[in-house]
Amino acid sequence: MKAIVQRVSEARVIIDGMITSEIGHGLVVLIAFSSTDNDEISKWMCHKLVNLRIFPDEENKMNKSLLDINGSILIISNFTLYGDAGKGFRPSFVKAAHPELAEPLYNSMIQFLKNNNPVNVASGVFGAMMDISLINNGPVTII
């Protein structure tokens, strides 16, 4: 599993010109799955995301988590994180999980976050062509 985590002031997902998801202060997470990923790894990542201390405290130090600030999280599937452009000019995606594995993992991750955390959870649409708009706050980006 690979994740790009961005601290944001706001973010939205637009599909076919319509806003389908949006959040205020929180995290945007681009997530990709490999063929070796499973629900246990997905749950570990969910725990990591909501507890990751990348929000400023009173002294402007990164000491607070999504839970501490009562923020939101926007999860977006992005298999291209597994793109390997080491050879040639066209990336290879052989390490990315096939949709038959990735989509259930993505959906269960969203459901796990919703069922086990008091934060607002929004998501993209698996496999859709999406326009992602965000304001990266900081900027803070963690891989």
C-alpha positions as CSV (number, residue, x, y, z in Angstrom):
1,M,0.0,0.0,0.0
2,K,1.2,3.5,-0.8
3,A,-0.3,6.7,0.4
4,I,0.3,10.4,-0.2
5,V,-1.1,12.4,2.7
6,Q,-1.6,16.1,2.4
7,R,-2.7,18.5,5.1
8,V,-5.4,20.7,3.6
9,S,-7.5,23.8,4.4
10,E,-10.1,22.4,2.0
11,A,-10.5,19.9,-0.9
12,R,-13.1,18.6,-3.3
13,V,-13.6,15.9,-5.9
14,I,-15.3,16.8,-9.1
15,I,-16.6,14.2,-11.5
16,D,-18.3,15.2,-14.8
17,G,-18.3,18.8,-13.7
18,M,-20.2,18.1,-10.4
19,I,-18.8,18.2,-6.9
20,T,-19.1,14.7,-5.5
21,S,-17.2,15.1,-2.3
22,E,-15.6,17.9,-0.3
23,I,-14.0,18.6,3.0
24,G,-12.8,21.5,5.1
25,H,-9.7,21.4,7.3
26,G,-8.1,17.9,7.4
27,L,-6.3,15.4,5.2
28,V,-6.4,14.3,1.5
29,V,-5.1,10.8,1.1
30,L,-4.2,9.4,-2.3
31,I,-4.2,5.7,-1.8
32,A,-2.9,2.8,-3.9
33,F,-3.0,-0.9,-3.2
34,S,-0.7,-3.7,-4.3
35,S,-1.5,-7.4,-4.7
36,T,0.0,-8.2,-1.3
37,D,-2.3,-5.8,0.6
38,N,-5.2,-7.0,2.8
39,D,-7.7,-5.7,5.4
40,E,-5.2,-5.9,8.2
41,I,-2.8,-3.6,6.4
42,S,-5.7,-1.3,5.5
43,K,-6.8,-1.1,9.1
44,W,-3.3,-0.3,10.2
45,M,-3.2,2.5,7.6
46,C,-6.5,3.9,8.9
47,H,-5.2,4.0,12.4
48,K,-2.0,5.7,11.2
49,L,-3.9,8.3,9.2
50,V,-6.2,9.5,12.0
51,N,-3.4,9.6,14.6
52,L,-0.7,11.1,12.4
53,R,0.5,14.2,14.3
54,I,0.9,16.7,11.4
55,F,-1.4,19.5,12.6
56,P,0.0,22.5,14.6
57,D,-0.4,22.9,18.3
58,E,-0.5,26.2,20.2
59,E,3.3,26.5,19.7
60,N,2.9,25.9,16.0
61,K,4.7,22.5,16.3
62,M,3.3,19.5,14.4
63,N,1.8,17.8,17.5
64,K,-1.9,17.3,16.8
65,S,-3.7,14.6,14.9
66,L,-6.9,14.6,12.8
67,L,-8.7,13.3,15.9
68,D,-7.3,16.2,18.0
69,I,-8.5,18.9,15.6
70,N,-11.8,17.2,14.7
71,G,-10.8,17.4,11.1
72,S,-12.0,15.6,8.0
73,I,-10.4,13.1,5.7
74,L,-10.9,12.6,1.9
75,I,-9.7,9.2,0.6
76,I,-9.1,8.9,-3.1
77,S,-8.0,5.8,-4.9
78,N,-5.0,6.4,-7.1
79,F,-3.4,3.3,-8.6
80,T,-0.8,5.4,-10.5
81,L,1.1,5.7,-7.2
82,Y,2.5,2.4,-8.2
83,G,3.7,3.7,-11.6
84,D,7.3,2.7,-12.3
85,A,9.0,4.9,-14.9
86,G,12.4,3.5,-14.3
87,K,12.7,2.1,-17.8
88,G,11.5,3.9,-20.9
89,F,9.0,6.7,-20.9
90,R,5.7,4.9,-20.3
91,P,5.1,3.9,-16.7
92,S,4.5,0.3,-15.7
93,F,1.7,-0.4,-13.3
94,V,2.4,-4.1,-12.7
95,K,2.8,-3.7,-8.9
96,A,-0.6,-2.1,-8.5
97,A,-3.4,-4.4,-7.4
98,H,-6.0,-5.3,-10.0
99,P,-9.4,-3.6,-9.5
100,E,-11.0,-6.9,-8.2
101,L,-8.7,-6.7,-5.2
102,A,-8.2,-2.9,-4.9
103,E,-11.8,-1.8,-5.0
104,P,-13.0,-4.0,-2.1
105,L,-9.9,-2.9,-0.1
106,Y,-10.7,0.8,-0.9
107,N,-14.4,0.4,0.1
108,S,-13.6,-1.4,3.3
109,M,-11.0,1.2,4.3
110,I,-13.6,4.0,3.9
111,Q,-16.2,2.0,5.9
112,F,-13.6,1.2,8.6
113,L,-12.8,4.9,9.0
114,K,-16.5,5.8,9.1
115,N,-17.3,3.1,11.7
116,N,-14.4,3.5,14.0
117,N,-13.6,7.2,14.1
118,P,-15.5,10.4,15.0
119,V,-14.1,12.3,11.9
120,N,-15.9,13.3,8.8
121,V,-15.0,10.8,6.0
122,A,-15.4,11.6,2.3
123,S,-14.1,9.7,-0.7
124,G,-13.6,9.8,-4.4
125,V,-15.2,7.2,-6.7
126,F,-13.1,4.1,-7.4
127,G,-12.1,4.0,-11.1
128,A,-13.6,7.3,-12.0
129,M,-11.9,10.1,-13.9
130,M,-11.8,12.8,-11.2
131,D,-10.6,16.3,-10.9
132,I,-9.1,16.9,-7.4
133,S,-8.9,20.4,-6.1
134,L,-7.2,21.2,-2.8
135,I,-5.4,23.8,-0.8
136,N,-2.3,22.2,0.7
137,N,-1.9,23.8,4.2
138,G,1.7,24.4,5.1
139,P,2.5,22.9,2.7
140,V,2.6,19.5,4.4
141,T,2.8,16.4,2.4
142,I,3.8,13.0,3.8
143,I,4.5,9.8,1.8
